[in-house]
């Protein structure tokens, strides 16, 4: 038991340290800037994933709509894997691969951002969602793992965690989500504060 615990801790720490050497920081800054540009222009963030990545999508949206660390206005974000009635309807009528693409077709607007989370980079319903997003003029970001898979060459920007272990990829994804939420929240809160002062004058 102790051996497994130590092994997981060691591989997690080593993996996180290695991200600095793999272009992770620049990629992370880029995906943050893309999201900020959309939000500043009245856009919203759409997020989707499967399994553990579905939980990450919900967590991501929850931190933006609610709060991460600061009190501020809500930031528009929607996790596309939360409405079971919509997903089962679409899965039944169109097939599982279409459950996110159809939602993007329905509620996505030009100028929005779609974040597809796929630890393999090959999730078919994320691939279809990215294709639909492009048709609608929506910027796409891949939160991917391993070598980035098919999605690496489809998304407008990527945050690839080049680990072999899916669990370690997921851990890095959730850390990235927390960093993104903290930075976006700080910038949006400051913007809202400045706007409020300007109105009072």
C-alpha positions in Angstrom: 0.0 0.0 0.0 2.7 2.5 1.0 4.7 1.7 -2.1 1.7 2.5 -4.3 1.1 5.8 -2.4 4.7 6.8 -2.8 4.8 5.8 -6.4 1.7 7.9 -7.2 3.1 10.9 -5.3 6.5 10.7 -7.0 5.1 10.3 -10.5 2.6 13.2 -9.9 5.4 15.5 -8.6 7.8 14.6 -11.4 5.1 15.0 -14.0 4.0 18.4 -12.8 7.6 19.6 -12.7 8.2 18.4 -16.2 5.4 20.6 -17.6 7.6 23.7 -17.4 10.0 22.2 -19.9 7.3 21.2 -22.4 5.8 24.5 -23.4 2.9 24.2 -21.0 3.1 27.7 -19.6 3.0 29.4 -23.0 0.1 27.1 -24.1 -1.8 27.9 -20.9 -1.3 31.6 -21.3 -2.6 31.3 -24.8 -5.8 29.5 -23.9 -6.4 32.0 -21.1 -6.0 34.9 -23.5 -8.5 33.3 -26.0 -11.1 32.9 -23.3 -10.6 36.5 -22.0 -11.0 37.9 -25.5 -14.3 36.0 -25.9 -15.6 37.1 -22.5 -14.6 40.7 -23.1 -16.6 40.7 -26.3 -19.7 39.2 -24.8 -19.0 35.6 -25.5 -19.4 32.5 -23.3 -17.3 29.4 -22.6 -18.8 26.0 -23.6 -17.1 23.0 -22.1 -17.5 19.2 -22.6 -15.9 15.9 -21.8 -16.6 12.2 -21.0 -16.3 10.3 -17.7 -13.8 12.0 -15.4 -13.4 14.8 -18.0 -17.2 15.4 -17.8 -16.7 16.1 -14.1 -13.8 18.4 -14.9 -16.1 20.3 -17.4 -18.7 20.7 -14.7 -16.2 21.8 -12.2 -14.7 24.3 -14.6 -18.1 25.9 -15.4 -19.1 25.9 -11.8 -16.0 27.9 -10.7 -16.6 30.5 -13.4 -20.4 30.9 -12.9 -20.0 30.8 -9.2 -16.7 31.9 -7.7 -13.2 30.5 -7.4 -11.6 32.8 -4.8 -13.1 36.3 -5.3 -16.5 37.9 -5.0 -17.5 39.2 -8.5 -20.2 38.9 -11.2 -20.8 35.5 -12.7 -18.8 34.6 -15.7 -20.8 32.8 -18.5 -19.9 29.2 -18.8 -21.8 26.1 -19.6 -20.8 22.4 -19.2 -22.6 20.6 -22.0 -22.6 17.2 -20.2 -24.9 18.2 -17.4 -28.5 18.0 -18.8 -29.4 14.4 -18.8 -32.7 14.9 -20.6 -31.0 16.7 -23.5 -28.1 14.2 -23.7 -30.3 11.1 -23.6 -32.7 12.7 -26.2 -29.8 13.5 -28.5 -28.1 10.1 -27.8 -31.3 8.3 -28.6 -32.3 10.3 -31.7 -28.9 11.1 -33.2 -26.3 8.8 -31.5 -23.9 9.4 -28.7 -21.3 11.0 -31.0 -23.6 14.0 -31.6 -24.6 14.8 -28.0 -22.2 17.9 -27.8 -22.3 19.0 -31.4 -26.0 19.4 -31.4 -26.0 21.5 -28.3 -23.3 23.7 -29.8 -25.5 24.1 -32.9 -28.4 25.1 -30.7 -26.8 27.5 -28.2 -23.3 28.3 -29.5 -22.7 31.7 -31.1 -19.9 33.2 -33.1 -17.3 34.6 -30.7 -17.9 31.9 -28.1 -15.2 29.4 -27.0 -15.6 25.7 -26.9 -13.2 23.6 -24.7 -13.2 19.9 -25.5 -11.6 17.8 -22.8 -10.2 14.4 -24.0 -7.4 12.6 -22.3 -6.8 10.5 -25.5 -7.4 13.3 -27.9 -9.6 10.9 -29.9 -13.1 11.2 -28.3 -15.6 11.0 -31.2 -18.2 13.3 -29.6 -15.6 15.9 -28.9 -14.3 15.7 -32.5 -17.9 16.2 -33.8 -18.3 19.1 -31.4 -15.1 20.8 -32.6 -16.3 20.4 -36.2 -19.7 22.0 -35.4 -18.0 24.8 -33.4 -15.9 25.7 -36.5 -19.0 25.9 -38.6 -20.5 28.4 -36.1 -17.4 30.6 -35.9 -16.6 29.4 -32.4 -12.9 29.2 -31.3 -11.9 25.7 -30.1 -9.5 24.7 -27.4 -8.4 21.1 -26.8 -7.6 20.0 -23.3 -5.8 16.8 -24.3 -3.4 14.1 -23.1 -0.6 11.8 -24.3 0.3 12.9 -27.9 -2.9 15.0 -28.4 -4.5 12.5 -30.7 -6.7 13.5 -33.7 -7.9 16.6 -31.9 -4.5 18.2 -31.7 -4.7 19.1 -35.4 -8.3 20.1 -35.3 -8.5 22.7 -32.4 -7.5 26.3 -32.8 -5.4 26.0 -29.6 -4.4 23.1 -27.4 -3.3 22.4 -23.8 -1.6 19.0 -24.1 -0.5 17.1 -21.1 2.1 14.6 -22.5 1.8 11.9 -19.9 1.1 8.2 -20.6 -1.1 7.8 -17.5 -4.7 9.0 -17.9 -4.9 9.7 -14.1 -1.9 12.0 -14.2 -3.3 13.7 -17.3 -6.6 14.3 -15.4 -4.7 15.7 -12.4 -2.8 18.2 -14.6 -6.1 19.2 -16.3 -7.8 20.0 -13.0 -4.7 22.0 -11.9 -4.9 23.9 -15.2 -8.6 24.6 -14.7 -7.8 26.1 -11.3 -5.0 28.3 -12.7 -7.3 29.5 -15.5 -10.2 30.2 -13.1 -7.9 32.2 -10.8 -6.4 34.3 -13.5 -9.7 34.9 -15.4 -11.4 35.7 -12.1 -8.8 38.3 -11.1 -8.9 40.0 -14.5 -12.7 40.0 -14.8 -13.2 41.2 -11.2 -10.8 44.1 -11.7 -12.6 45.0 -14.9 -16.0 44.9 -13.1 -14.5 47.0 -10.3 -13.2 49.7 -12.7 -16.6 49.7 -14.5 -18.4 50.2 -11.2 -16.2 53.1 -10.2 -16.7 54.7 -13.6 -20.5 54.5 -13.3 -20.4 56.1 -9.8 -18.5 59.1 -11.1 
